[in-house]
Amino acid sequence: MPDTAIPKHEIEALARCLFPEIQRFFESENGRREFAEWRASQGVNSNSAMKEDDPQKYGEAAS
């Protein structure tokens, strides 16, 4: 986790609140469609699984 002035327990509390909503969105028809559109715009094959060993390819920060 990157260094931040925000206490870890505050980040975790926020994540507990946001995660269910984010998960519901990506499980919805609209969320799946938007994610597929985003992947297509990134040049990602929709039939391939996202590689966890290459997080920067998908716009995530390396841990």
BELZI-V352268 format. One record per pair of residues at least 24 apart in sequence whose C-alpha atoms are under 10 Angstrom apart, sorted by the first residue. I is the first residue (numbers start at 0). J is the second residue. Records with the same first field share a line. If there is no record, write none. Layout:
I = J, J
//
This chain:
0 = 60, 61, 62
1 = 60, 61, 62
//
